[in-house]
Amino acid sequence: MNVDTGLDKVHQRFVLHWGEMGARWGVNRTVAQVHALLLLAPRPLHAEEIASLLGVARSNVSTSLRELQAWGIVRLVHVMGDRRDHFEGLQDTWELFRTIAIERKRREMDPTLAVLRECIAEAEEARKRDPHVEGRLRELLGFFEATTGWFDRLRALPVPALARLASMGDRALRLLGVGAPDEATEGKGGRKA
């Protein structure tokens, strides 16, 4: 990134990092950088501003904005007195990550479930069945069905309930009897001090 883009050091650092993380998550680096810029922007930005601030080609910004809109995490807005299209990112952090999770499930988990079901059906119809392969496929299908079912229940929760659940941390695990012992019981034979 060009140091003279007009972004301060904090913005530059976050935008660069978000771009690196995006690349690790399988998202184009520029797409992630445009998203980072819009996450921090105090107002909607037009494509020329985004291109200038990031030091990237306008065409690259347009492509990135289309991808972010397809994910549902950036939206087009209009600004009074300006005919250009402006864009803003989802501002609610919980809603942002819920939207990303829903889209990742749709793009990654749902096709995997479909293929697993098709493979199991084909294995059942095969003249020469392989019980090992069929068993592994059923095990994978069970895992994916359980996790997507759990995800569907979580995504139906309102944001305040999700935030409360997440803040419970180890307390929720202890209620299930699977959490690590808390610091007060650790090293005391499992009894509270």
Buried (B, 14 or more C-beta within 10 A) or exposed (E): BEEEBEBEEEBBEBBBEBBEEBBEEEBBBBBBBBBBBBBBBEEBBBBEBBBBBBBBEEEBBBBBBEBBEEBBBBBEEEEEEEEEBBBBBBEEEBBBEBBBBBBBBEEEBEEBBEEBBEBBEEBEEEEEEEEEEBEEBBEBBEEBBEEBEEBEEBEEEEEEEBEEEEEEEEEBEBEEEEEEBEEEEEEEEEEEE
